[in-house]
Amino acid sequence: MKHFLSILFIFSLNLVSPLLAQDKSSVDMSALLENKIWKVQLPQDKQYAIEMEFRSAEWKQSFLYDKKQTPICYSYSLHEDTIKVFESGKDYIIQELTDSTLVLQYLPEILTIEVAPVRCTTDNSIQGQRQNEERLDSIWRKEDIWNKGVAKITGEPIKDLSTIEPPRWAIWNYDLEKYFVSRMKYPKKLLEKNVAGYSVVMFSLDTLGLPRGINILTSIHKDFDKEVIRLTQELPHCLPCRDKNGKRMECFYTVYVPFLPQHYKDRVKTDSVREEELKQCLVEWESGAYFQKGNPYAITNYINEHLRYNPKMLGNKNQIRGIYTIQIDSYGEVSEAKTMRSCRIPEWDNQVLQIIKSMPRWTPAINYWKGEYCNSVWTVPVLFKNDSPTTPINPHTDVSVIGYSTCDTPVLMRYDATLTAHTTEPYLEVGVPVYYLNEQGDTIVPYGKYRYCQTDTIKKLGLVYEHKPKDARIICINNAGKELFYVFKYDNGPDYIQEGLFRIMNEDGLVGFADSLGNVVIKPQFKFANPFENGKAKVTFSGENKEVPDSKGEKHYWDSSNWYYINKNDKIINK
């Protein structure tokens, strides 16, 4: 073994390449060496292979002989073009150093090697870089000594998380690593050199769910640490940690943050596409606060269980109604309850307000674009009924949830007409059938009319899908529930808005254009049409939709011999 390691780095003089420039700093050289995995394959008849990894002043080797692996670890330092290996006491001169090749010469220059020259090479493909980064990341994670996640403010680990409510962030839930990875800005110089690494940060979370006392536990590079500190300081508040009694408590939180260059580049590319899609999207990217797992009748049930009134006070009236607003703060707690429209019996108004104020915590509204919890207002009508002379003291009161707003003004006062989606399923999400109510609680779109919705709050326009098992078309409806037109499908979803217009279709499948207010700008008339770009769109009145060869029906293209360009006034500008 020792003999092989000795001869491995004794290279013949005919391999000598131009020495690395002497003015190159040791820092730059270190950056090139670190985080690269160099693979050596000796002549096949010798059956030797070796894998080397340079990082953090450690030289890690995995020596393979006849499929048996032996790990070796050395520490090293760089002095211009020389690597000093401390454990062995040997020095190696760097004769060639690039992203793909490392050639070393053992000092002193005594040639005793009897095998052919070898070179150390890396896989510089994008996929190879990903795999390299994943390997490094797995190595670092195995060195887990940091007690990641939540801990007591004393630093003692919490062995049983069921005894507390762990801190929870808006869109990252209980996994804060996702926040750092999704929001980081990779240090520019390190990204250019493809330097990977990680940082482990520990901070305290106060009773407001905000970070305090930020400390870096493990440092690979100071620039990584600076970015982690910045992101920690900008962290939106979470739902704070609570003890078994529901009382807010301070805690420590520790996060491992990987810095992987190729993975970062992949994320940036994905984010750029997503940001553009969001700009063009008609859907509201926020969710309203919800009560008890989002059951639409949860608020109704809670008020019913606690409401007490004597229906005899109604006299000869069949029913009266009060409308009340519930202000939920960004922690899911009811901050205020007000009577928006009195039922004209103050005693009953006050009782409803007290019931609302005593409600358990809600799940607060979420702004998905900002990734944070936000305040919201729910508007609730309560009907007090006199069903019969024998009505019990605690009748089943008819309560409907009208809707929510993420501003401080109730929905009823903010919008002329807003439809809010509700469902009988446990959660309101894409894929479940819904019905739409207006601010008065009237059903505008009945349950089951559409297969599912893509818009949960319709202020002007909303998107729903036909109730068909296959080839369901996307329908655009307004805030009165009126169907306007079919929306052209693009990338398995509604067409994006581009230059203020998006593509629509009629019953016959002909294509036209509409604006974001639902106005038909160019009536459907084209067989095929591309989006507007630079004030013009490429269209045709004839053609065929053909399958791309060897795509197995997954890809198609439009074939036409009569393409035209039109402007936004539907005028042909050239052929």
N, C-alpha and C positions, 0 to 999 in steps of 0.2 A: 504493500500500500504506500509506504513512505517512498519507496523507490519510484513508483509511478508518479507521485506528486512532484518528485524531484525532476523527473524527465519531462513532465507535461509542459513545463514552462521554459525548458531549454530549447530554444528554436534555432535552427541553422541560420548562418549569416546570410545566405542567399535570400532569406525572407525579409531582410531589413528594408523597411519602407522609410520614407522621410520622417524624421522625428517630429513629434508634435511641437508646434511653435513654442519657443521658450517664453514668449511674452504672455502666453495663456496662463491665467491665474489658476491657482490650485482650487479656488472656489468653483470656477467654471468646470474644471475637470471633475471635481467631486459630483457636480450636478449631472454630468454625463454618465458617470459610473453608477450612481445611486439609482435604485429601482429598475435596473435593467437585468434581465435574465439572459445570460450568455450560455449557449449550449455547445459543447465540444464533442465531436465524434472522431475518435481515433480510427486508424485503419481497421477494416472489418475483421481481419484475421486476428487482431489483438483483442477484440470484443470489449473494448473500453469505452465508456461514455461518462461524461461529467457535465453537471449543470451548476453554473455559478450565478450568484445573485449578490450585487453590491448595493448596500443601503446602510445609512446611519453608521458609517465607519465600521461596518461588519461585513465580512466576506464569507457568505454562506455557500457551502458546496454540498451537492448530493452526488456522491461517487457511485457509479453503477458498473458492476463487473459480474458477468454471467447472471443478469437479472436480479442480483442482490444489491440493495441500496444501503450506503453508509453515509450519514450526514456528518459534515465537518464544518467547524466555524472558526474563523480567524478574525482578528481585529486588524485594521490597517489605517494608514494615514497616507495622504498624498503630498508629495513635495515636487511641485512642478511636473516633470514627466516621469517621476519615480514613485512606485508604490512600495511602502515599507510594511511588511507583515510582521507583527510583533511576536506572535507565538513561535514562529519558525526562525525569526532572526534573519530572514532573507529579504533581499531587495529585488524588485523587478522593474525594468525600464519599459515604458510604454513606447512601442515603436509605431503603432497605428491605433487610432481610436476614433471611431465613427459610430453612428447609430446602429450599424450592422456588423462592425468588425472590431475586435480587440486582439492585438498581437503584443505579447509580452516577451521580453528577453531577460533571462536570469543573469544576475551580476554576481561574481565576475564572469566574463564571457569565455567560459570553458565549454567546449562542445563534446559531450559524451553520449549524446542521444543516438539511438540506432533505429528509430522509427521515422516515418515520413512526417513532414511538417503538418501542423493542424491549425485551424482557424476557429475562432469563437464567433458564432453568428446568432443573431436574433431574428425572430419573425416580425417584420415591420408592417405587415398587413393590418388593416383596421381590426379584423377579427382576431389576429394574433395579439394586438395591443390590448384588446378587451380581455382576452384570456389571461394575459400576463397580469393585468390589473386585478382581475378576479383572484388570481393565485396569491398576489401580494396581500390583497384585502383579507383573504382567508387566513393567511399567516398571522397578520396583525390581530385579527379577532380571536385567534387561539391564545394569544398572549393576554387574555382578559383577566385583569387584576383590579378592575376599576369599579366593580359593583354598580353597573349601569342601571339606569332607571331611578325610581323614587327610593329615598331613604329618610329616616327620621332626621330632624334638625340636629340631633346629636351626632349624626353620621352613622348610626347603627342601622344595618339593613332591616327592611321590613320583610320578614320571611313569608308571612301570609297576607297577600294583598287583599284578601276578602274581608279583612278586619278594618279596612279603610276604603275611601273613595279616592283612587289615584288621580292626580291632575290630568285634565283632558283638554286638548286643544281643538280648535274649530274644525279644520279639515284634515289635521294630522292625527286626530284621535289620541291614542296613547303612545304613538311611535314618533317621537320628536326628531329622530334621525332623518325622517322624510322631509321635515321642514328645512334643515340645513342643506340637504342635498338638492332640494328643489329651488332654493333661493340663493345659493352661494354664487359669488362672482370669483372665478378662479384667478389667483394672482397671475398677472399677465406673463411675467418673465418665467415663472415656473411652468405655465401652460405651454409656452413656446418650446421649452426644453423637455416637455413630457415628464416632468417630475411628479411622481405620485407620493402620497403620504397620508397622514391622518392627524387628527388632533382630538384629545379627550378633554371635555370641558365639564366642570362641576359648578353649579350655582345654587343658591337658595331661592325658593319660591315663597313669597309672602302670602298673606291671607287674601290679597287681591289677585293672586295668580300671576304676579310680575316678578321677573328675575332680579336678584340682588347678589352682591358678593361673587362676581364671576372669577373663576380660577381655572387655569390650564393645568391639567394633571400630567399630560405627556406631550412633549414638544418634538416634532420632526423638523419643522421649519417655522421660523417666526412669522412669515407671511401667512401661512395657514392659520396660525393662532390669531393673528390680527383679524382675519376674515370671520373666524368663529366668534370672536368677541363682539365684532360688529353685529353679526346676526343675532347673537344672544341679547344684545342691548335693544334690538329692534323687534324682539319676539312679542307678538300680540298676547294679551293676557289669556290665560287658560281658566277653566273652571277649577278653582283651587282645591287642594287636597283637603279632605274632611275626615274626621275620626268616625268611630262607629256610631256616635250619636248625631252625626251630621254637622258637627261644629267645624268651622274652618280651622286649619292648622298649617303652620309653616313646615316646609320639608326641604330636603336637598334633592337635586336631580342631576344625574350624570349622563352624558351623551357621548358616544363615539361617533366622530364625523370623518368619513373617508373622503379623500381627495384623489380622484381617479381621472386623469386627463381625457381619455377617449370616452369614458362614460359621461363626463361633463359635456364634451362636444356633442354627443348624441342627445343629451337633454336639451341643450341650447337649440339644436335643430328642431326638436319636437316642440319646444316652447314657442318658437317663432311661428310655426304652423298654427298652433293652438291660439296664440294671441290674435292672429289674423282672422281665424274662424270666429273668435269671440266678438271682434269688431263688427263682423258681418251678421251676427246671429240675432234673431228676433226673440230668443228666449231670455227670460229673466234669470240671471245667475246669482240668485240668492234664495234661501229657504226661510220660511217663516218659523217663528217659535211654535213648538208643539207641546202638548200636555199628555203625560202618561203614554209613551210609546207611539204617539201620533194618531191614536184612535179618534176619529172625528166626533164621536159621541162622548169622549172622556170628560170634556168640560160640562156637557149636558148632565152626565151621570153624577158628577161631583156636586153640581148645584142642586140637583134633585134630591140627593142624599141628605143635604143639609138644610134645604129650604122648608120653612114652616109658615103657613099662613091660613087664615080662616076665610074660605071662599064666600062666606055670608057677607063679608065686607064689600063684595062686588054689587050687592043689591040686585037689581034686575038686569045688569049687564052680563053678557055671556063671557066676556074676557076683556082684559086690559093688557097693555104691553109697556114694558120699560126697556130702554136701550142703554147699555153700560159699556164703558171702555176699560180695558185691562192693559196697563203699561207694564211690560216685562223688560227688565234691564238685561244687560249683556251677560249677566251671571245666571239668568233664568229665574230670578226672583221677582215677584210682583212688587213693583215699586210704588204703584198708585192705582187706585180704582176710582172712577168718576161716573156720575149719572149723566148720560148724554141727553136722554129724553126720559123724563120721569113717568112712572106709571100712575102718578097723582095720588099715591098713598105713601107718604114719606116713610112710614114704618117699614113697608116692604122694600122700598129703595135702599134704605139703610141696611136691611138684613142681607140683601144681595151683595152690597158692597163689602160687608163684613165677611161673608162667605168667600168672596173673591180674594180678599186680603189674607185669608187664612189658608189659601191653596198651597199645596206643596210646590217645590221648585219645578219649573218648566225646563225644557231644553231650549236655550235661546236661539234667536234667529242667527243665520250665518251669511255673511257676505263672502262668496266663494272666490271672487276676484281678489279681494284683500286678504282672504284667509283668516278672518276674525269674526268673533261674536259681536252682535250689535243689538241695540235697543229695538223694540217693536211694540206695536199697539194692536190689540185685538178688540173688535167690536162685537158685542153679544146682545141679542134681543131676548128678553124673557117674557113669555106669555103666562099670565095668571088667569086660569080658566075656572068657570063655574059650570062644570059639566052637567050637574043635576042637583036637586035639593039634598041628595044624600052624599054629596061629594065628601070624601074623607078630609081630615085636617091636613094631611100631607099628600096631595094628589101628585101624579106624574106630570110635572110641568113641562110644557113644550118649549125647549130652548134650542135655538139654532145659532151656530157659529157663522157669522157673516163673512169675516175676512180679516186680514192683517195688513199692516203697513210697517215698514222699517223706518219710518220717520216718527216724530213726536205728535203728529196730527192724526186722528182717527181716519180710517178709510172713508167713512161716510162724509166727512168734511173735505177730504182731499180730492176725490175724484167724482166726476159726474156719473160715471158708470164704470164699475170694475167687476169682473167676474172672477171668482175664486174657485179653484178645483177642489173637490172633496171625493173621498172614496170610502167604501166599506171595508177595504183591505187594511191590514195593520199599518202600512206605510204608504204615503203618497209618493210614487215614483213612476218613472217612465215604464210603461208596460202593464199598468193596471187600469181597468175601466174607471171613469170618473163621471161626476155630474158637476155642473157649474151653477153656483148661486150668485145673485147680485148682492148689493149692500143691504137690501131689505130682507134678505133671506129667501127671496123667491127663486124657484128653480127655473133657470133660463135654458140650460141644456140638460135634458133628462139623462138619468143613469143608463148606461149601456148603448146610447146612440152611436158613440164612437168607440173603437176598439181600445184606444188609449190616447193620452194627450202628451204633447211635448211642451206645453206651456201651462204652468200652474196658476199664474195670475195674468189675466187678460185685461190690459189697460186700453189697448187699441186693437191689436191683432193677436191671434193665437193660432197655434198649429195643432191639428188633431188628425187621427188616422181613421180611414174607413173601417167599418166593422166587417172585414173580410178576412178569411183565413190566409189567403195568398194574394200577392200583388196589390195590397192595400195602398190606395193613393193618399197623399197628404192634402188635407183640406185647410184652407185659411179661413178663419171665422173672425168676426169682429166682436166688440164687447156687448152686442145685443144678441149674439148667438147666430147671426146671419152668415150663411156660407157665401164667400166671395168668389173663390176660384180654387182650382187645384194648383199645388206648388210643384214645380219641376224637381225631381229627385236627382241629387248629385252626391256621390260618395256615401250611399245608403242613408241619406238624410235630406233635409230641405236644402234647396239651392242657397248659396251665400249671396249676400248683397254686395254688388261690385259697382262702384261709381254711382251709388244711390238706387240701383235697380236690381231686381232678381227675376228669374225666369218663372213663368206660370204656364198652365196648360188648360185647355178646355176639355169638354167631354170627348172630343174626337182625338185628343192627344196632340193637337197643334200647339205650338209654343209662342208665347208672347212675353211681355215684360210689365212689372208693376213696381211701384215705389214702396217704401217702408210704412207708408200710411194706408196702404191697401188700394191706392188708386191705380187703375189699369192705364199705363202710359202707352203701350203698344199692344193692341189686341192680339190674341193668339191667332196665328195664320201661317206660321212657318213649320216645315217638316222638322228641321233641326235648326238650332241656334246656339251660338257660343256666347259667353258673358261679354258685357261691354268692356272694352279696353281702349284707353286714349280716345274716348268719345265715339267709338264705333264698335259694332258687333257684326260678326260674320254669320250669315244666315243663308238658308236655302229653302225653296218651296217643294223640292223633290229629292228623292234619294232613298237609300236603304241602310238599315242598321245591320252590319255584318260582323261576324265573329272573327276575332284575331286567330290565325292559324296556330294550332298546337296549344291554345290556351284553355282547352277543355270547357269552353263555354263561359269562362270567367271574365274575358276581356272582349270588348266590341269596339267598333269604330263606325263613323258615319261616312258613307260613300255617296258622293253626289258630283255631277259634272257642271252644276249651275249654282255656284256660290256667289253671294253678293255681300257688300258691306252697307249697313244702314247706320244713320245717326239716331239720336234720341228723339227726333221728330218723325221717325219712321220713314225717312227719305233715303232712297238708294243713292249712295254717293259714288260707287264704282263697282264693277263686276270683277 
